[in-house]
Amino acid sequence: MSKATPADDSTPQASTRPPKNKVNGQTQPNGQAQPGRVISDPNEVAQLVMMRIDQVNSRKDELTIAVKALADTAKQLVSVYARQQAQIVGLAKRVEELEKENAKT
């Protein structure tokens, strides 16, 4: 059975005020604010947009892997539970048979 790793506690929390590390709507991955500057070169804008898209896709890939691992774990748990339920039913029948045999003797 595969082991699931604990979830990273970096999910965004709902807040009424913006985080202090935001400047001009941008934050660095390490939480430090990027210097606020105006970008007028279209190539720089395109580069920043592509970098953000890559970051989002990377995070999406990580989440996809985590969800698949959780689904595999859930399937394994359901399978084990079903086998245990079948064993319990079998044992209950066996107990009934033994009780009937003991009642006859």
C-alpha positions as CSV (number, residue, x, y, z in Angstrom):
1,M,0.0,0.0,0.0
2,S,1.4,3.4,-0.9
3,K,1.9,6.0,1.8
4,A,0.4,9.4,1.4
5,T,2.5,12.4,2.3
6,P,1.0,15.0,4.7
7,A,-0.6,17.9,3.0
8,D,1.4,21.1,2.7
9,D,-0.2,23.8,4.9
10,S,0.3,26.5,2.3
11,T,-3.3,26.8,1.2
12,P,-4.5,30.3,1.0
13,Q,-6.7,31.4,3.9
14,A,-9.6,33.7,3.5
15,S,-8.7,37.1,4.9
16,T,-10.3,40.5,4.9
17,R,-7.0,42.3,4.3
18,P,-4.3,41.7,1.8
19,P,-1.1,40.1,2.9
20,K,1.7,42.5,4.0
21,N,4.1,41.0,1.5
22,K,2.2,42.3,-1.6
23,V,3.3,45.2,-3.7
24,N,1.5,46.1,-6.9
25,G,-0.4,42.8,-6.6
26,Q,2.8,40.7,-6.9
27,T,4.5,38.4,-4.4
28,Q,7.6,36.3,-4.6
29,P,7.3,32.5,-3.8
30,N,9.3,33.0,-0.6
31,G,6.8,35.6,0.7
32,Q,9.0,38.6,0.2
33,A,7.6,41.6,-1.7
34,Q,8.9,42.3,-5.2
35,P,10.0,45.9,-5.8
36,G,7.1,47.8,-7.3
37,R,8.1,48.9,-10.8
38,V,6.3,49.7,-14.0
39,I,6.9,47.4,-16.9
40,S,6.4,48.9,-20.3
41,D,8.3,46.5,-22.5
42,P,5.9,44.0,-24.1
43,N,8.6,41.3,-24.1
44,E,9.0,41.7,-20.3
45,V,5.3,41.6,-19.8
46,A,5.1,38.4,-21.9
47,Q,8.0,36.9,-20.0
48,L,6.3,37.6,-16.7
49,V,3.0,36.2,-17.9
50,M,4.7,33.0,-19.1
51,M,6.6,32.7,-15.9
52,R,3.3,33.0,-13.9
53,I,1.6,30.4,-16.2
54,D,4.5,28.0,-15.6
55,Q,4.2,28.5,-11.9
56,V,0.5,27.8,-12.0
57,N,1.0,24.7,-14.2
58,S,3.7,23.4,-11.9
59,R,1.4,23.8,-8.9
60,K,-1.5,22.2,-10.8
61,D,0.7,19.2,-11.6
62,E,1.6,18.8,-7.9
63,L,-2.1,18.9,-7.0
64,T,-2.9,16.4,-9.7
65,I,-0.3,14.0,-8.3
66,A,-1.6,14.5,-4.8
67,V,-5.2,13.9,-5.8
68,K,-4.3,10.8,-7.7
69,A,-2.4,9.5,-4.6
70,L,-5.5,10.2,-2.5
71,A,-7.7,8.4,-5.0
72,D,-5.4,5.3,-5.0
73,T,-5.4,5.3,-1.2
74,A,-9.2,5.5,-1.1
75,K,-9.5,2.6,-3.6
76,Q,-7.2,0.5,-1.4
77,L,-9.2,1.4,1.7
78,V,-12.5,0.4,0.0
79,S,-11.0,-2.8,-1.2
80,V,-9.7,-3.8,2.3
81,Y,-13.0,-2.7,3.9
82,A,-15.0,-4.9,1.4
83,R,-12.8,-7.9,2.2
84,Q,-13.2,-7.4,5.9
85,Q,-17.0,-7.1,5.6
86,A,-17.0,-10.4,3.6
87,Q,-14.9,-12.1,6.3
88,I,-17.3,-10.8,9.0
89,V,-20.3,-12.2,7.1
90,G,-18.4,-15.5,6.7
91,L,-17.5,-15.6,10.4
92,A,-21.1,-14.8,11.4
93,K,-22.4,-17.7,9.3
94,R,-19.8,-20.0,10.9
95,V,-20.8,-18.9,14.4
96,E,-24.5,-19.7,13.5
97,E,-23.5,-23.1,12.2
98,L,-21.5,-23.9,15.4
99,E,-24.3,-22.7,17.6
100,K,-26.8,-25.0,15.8
101,E,-24.3,-27.9,16.2
102,N,-24.0,-27.2,19.9
103,A,-27.7,-26.9,20.3
104,K,-28.2,-30.4,18.8
105,T,-25.7,-32.1,21.1
